[in-house]
Amino acid sequence: MSELAKRTVFGSLFVIVVIGSILMDYWAFFALMLATVAIGSQEVSKLMVKEDNRSLTVSTVLLGTLFFVLSVIFYLYSHIIQLILLLTPLLIALFSKRHSFEKIVVSCWTSMFYVALPCILMMEFYWNAPIDTIEGKYLIIMLFCLIWINDIFAYLTGMAFGKHKLFERISPKKTIEGSVGGLVMTVLASFLMNHYWLLVMDDCKMMITAVIIVVFGSLGDLCESMMKRQAGVKDSGNVIPGHGGILDRFDATFLAVPMVYCYWLVG
């Protein structure tokens, strides 16, 4: 199977699994997000530490998944739980004789903030949608669709017209033309989705949401590329053939979702 065919087949399966779990029910999506946090945390540990360090990887995965699970299940007490868990890496570093303070704290906090927190917010979208006029599950589907539209059209526009590098030091293949193409198509798609299908908010607010998704989704992509470059690897993992790891598939989501959440909270 060619690389393009592999990417197409497994990319389509990935979309089916994500959309299917959202539409199935709350706990199916919870299971998907739990797997995302667990695998993503393991990948974070590998990228941050740059060496096979089983005990630190276990600590990173355990704290990331606990941060996610306890925040979702004990929603009313989540802030207390989160505070306790955020302080835990400091205690692990204090008593650890094998690992440096920087490796423990950076690995664990990156797992909790970068991977688990966006997944917690998506579960909150599902359970308690910040937009009253739509069910949370359709709101999450809309967010994923806009993220994917930006990825697809940024890639296609960049392939066809890309000449000027966007951030060559971190990601040599990304171009300004590709980013503009992704932005235009994502904003257009957000208008059409809202105006002719979802009708969930003012068209202007929806298009601003699309801009936030594009800007911070692209920054999330670049941040993950930076982590991989510093670790000296091409992909964060090999969970999805042709696409890499969980971080490779959710990099834009991890940064875009918290910023959209903040905008909807105050907008």
Secondary structure, DSSP 4 states (H G I P E B T S, - for coil): --HHHHHHHHHHHHHHHHHHHHHH-HHHHHHHHHHHHHHHHHHHHHHHH-S--HHHHHHHHHHHHHHHHHHHHTGGGHHHHHHHHHHHHHHHHHH-SSS-HHHHHHHHHHIIIIIIHHHHHHHHHHHS-SSTTS-HHHHHHHHHHHHHHHHHHHHHHHHHH--SEEETTTEEEEEHHHHHHHHHHHHHHHHHHIIIII--S-HHHHHHHHHHHHHHHHHHHHHHHHHHHHHT-S-S--SBTTTB-HHHHHHHHHHHHHHHHHHHHH-
